[in-house]
Amino acid sequence: MNLLVMFAILSGVFPVAEVAVQQCVSCSSSACHESTPETESCDEKCYTMLLRKDSPDEKDPFVVKGCTTDSLFYRRSCVNKCYDKKKEFGSSMYYMCVHCCTGDKCNACSELKSGVIFVVLTATLALVNGLSL
């Protein structure tokens, strides 16, 4: 970058876009059910994944929440759906539901099951149907 461009940016002639940072709930399993789960700063999207070992309708899934830059989310995409075939997570295969969102703690309270995602965003209930393959 040449000195004139650097001076223009520093003096405010060319505004630099700020990256929006939000807080995502960051937890796994029973820690996600605590009244005040941990949060982390995130400049991408927040996510919630439900993992079911035995069947896509298993009642008590393993829950993982965090920021899409987390290593646990590596090589996954924000497809916002439930898979009816097992997908790899770590070294095991699971039936998986994935939901991504933006906004502070948008992944705080969510329930994903059987192709339907319910997400509570500040007292608003959003229902998305038809997500299974």
C-alpha positions in Angstrom: 0.0 0.0 0.0 1.5 3.3 -0.9 1.8 6.3 1.5 -0.9 8.4 -0.1 -3.5 5.6 0.3 -2.3 4.9 3.8 -2.6 8.6 4.7 -6.1 8.8 3.1 -7.3 5.8 5.2 -5.8 7.1 8.4 -7.2 10.6 7.9 -10.7 9.3 7.2 -10.9 10.2 3.5 -11.5 6.5 2.7 -13.5 5.0 5.5 -12.6 1.5 6.5 -15.5 -0.8 7.0 -15.8 -2.0 10.6 -16.3 -5.7 11.2 -19.4 -6.4 13.3 -18.5 -8.5 16.3 -21.3 -10.3 18.1 -21.5 -12.6 21.1 -22.3 -16.3 20.4 -23.2 -18.9 23.0 -20.3 -21.4 23.2 -21.0 -24.7 24.8 -21.5 -28.4 24.4 -23.8 -31.0 25.9 -25.2 -30.2 29.3 -23.3 -26.9 29.6 -25.7 -25.6 26.9 -28.6 -26.0 29.4 -27.1 -23.8 32.1 -28.9 -20.5 32.9 -25.8 -18.5 31.9 -23.8 -20.4 29.3 -20.4 -19.1 28.2 -20.2 -16.7 25.3 -17.4 -15.8 22.8 -16.8 -12.9 20.4 -17.5 -13.8 16.8 -17.1 -11.8 13.6 -18.8 -14.4 11.5 -22.0 -16.4 12.3 -23.2 -18.2 15.4 -24.2 -21.9 15.1 -26.1 -24.6 16.8 -25.5 -28.3 15.9 -27.5 -31.2 17.2 -25.9 -34.6 16.9 -27.9 -37.9 17.2 -26.0 -41.2 17.2 -28.8 -43.8 16.8 -31.6 -42.2 14.8 -32.6 -38.8 13.3 -35.5 -38.6 15.9 -33.5 -39.4 19.0 -35.0 -37.5 21.9 -31.8 -36.3 23.7 -29.2 -35.1 21.1 -25.7 -33.9 21.8 -25.7 -30.1 21.5 -22.7 -28.0 20.3 -22.9 -24.2 20.0 -20.4 -21.6 19.1 -18.9 -19.4 16.3 -18.4 -20.7 12.8 -14.7 -19.9 13.1 -14.4 -22.6 15.8 -12.4 -25.7 15.1 -15.5 -27.8 15.9 -17.3 -26.2 12.9 -14.4 -26.8 10.6 -15.5 -28.0 7.1 -19.2 -27.6 7.8 -21.5 -25.1 6.2 -24.5 -23.1 7.4 -27.0 -25.2 5.6 -29.8 -24.7 8.2 -31.2 -28.2 7.9 -31.2 -31.6 9.3 -29.6 -34.5 7.5 -31.4 -37.8 7.2 -28.0 -39.6 6.6 -25.2 -39.8 9.0 -22.4 -37.1 8.7 -18.9 -37.2 10.1 -18.3 -35.2 13.3 -14.9 -35.7 14.9 -14.2 -39.4 14.5 -17.8 -40.6 14.6 -20.9 -40.5 12.3 -24.0 -38.7 13.5 -27.4 -37.6 12.3 -26.9 -33.9 12.3 -28.9 -30.7 12.3 -27.1 -27.4 11.7 -28.4 -23.9 12.1 -26.5 -20.6 11.8 -27.6 -17.1 12.7 -26.4 -13.5 13.3 -27.0 -11.3 16.3 -25.9 -11.3 19.9 -26.6 -14.7 21.5 -28.9 -15.7 18.6 -27.9 -19.3 19.2 -28.8 -19.1 22.9 -32.2 -20.8 22.7 -32.9 -23.2 19.9 -34.4 -26.6 19.3 -33.8 -28.4 16.0 -35.6 -31.7 15.3 -36.8 -33.8 12.4 -36.3 -31.2 9.7 -37.9 -28.4 11.6 -35.9 -25.6 13.3 -37.4 -23.5 16.1 -35.4 -20.5 17.1 -36.3 -18.0 19.8 -34.8 -14.6 19.0 -35.7 -12.1 21.7 -39.2 -13.4 22.3 -39.8 -13.9 18.6 -40.4 -17.5 17.4 -39.3 -18.3 13.9 -40.4 -21.5 12.3 -38.8 -23.0 9.2 -40.3 -26.1 7.7 -39.1 -28.6 5.0 -35.4 -28.7 5.9 -34.8 -32.4 5.6 -33.2 -33.8 2.5 
